[in-house]
């Protein structure tokens, strides 16, 4: 599977884009009561979600490498994977949401939509095809029960 930008790099690029957007468009800034508390809480939750999702993969003794889903030897459907087929990406999204709120710029929030689109089209859908090829009907049944994001 060929990817344009690995997921962690995409998260970093999105965070930088949010910061640059704030610098270029300060008129779109906003402030919330407890903004930094909300931001920190979301970032912490996102980190926890991501770490727990990685631990679920480690427990199943399968690859965490998003560029090689065909190397997976187990279909992980326990833990957070009962609620989302992509909890690592949900964790990344939660981190970026916290960052956007911390930055306090409407444009930064808009970049989240670009992140969701990019991850769905260029990361998740190719992963899903690789997992469908690898696990067949078991993966299709899992997809029918569990949503892509949340």
LINDA-V747457 format. One record per run of one state. SS is the DSSP state (A for helix, B for strand, O for the rest). FROM is the first residue (numbers start at 0). TO is the last residue. Records with the same first field share a line. If there is no record, write none. Layout:
BEGIN
SS=FROM-TO ; FROM-TO
END
This chain:
BEGIN
O=0-5 ; 24-24 ; 29-33 ; 59-67 ; 71-77 ; 82-85 ; 103-103 ; 135-135 ; 145-149
A=6-23 ; 25-27 ; 34-58 ; 68-70 ; 78-81 ; 86-102 ; 105-134 ; 136-144
B=28-28 ; 104-104
END
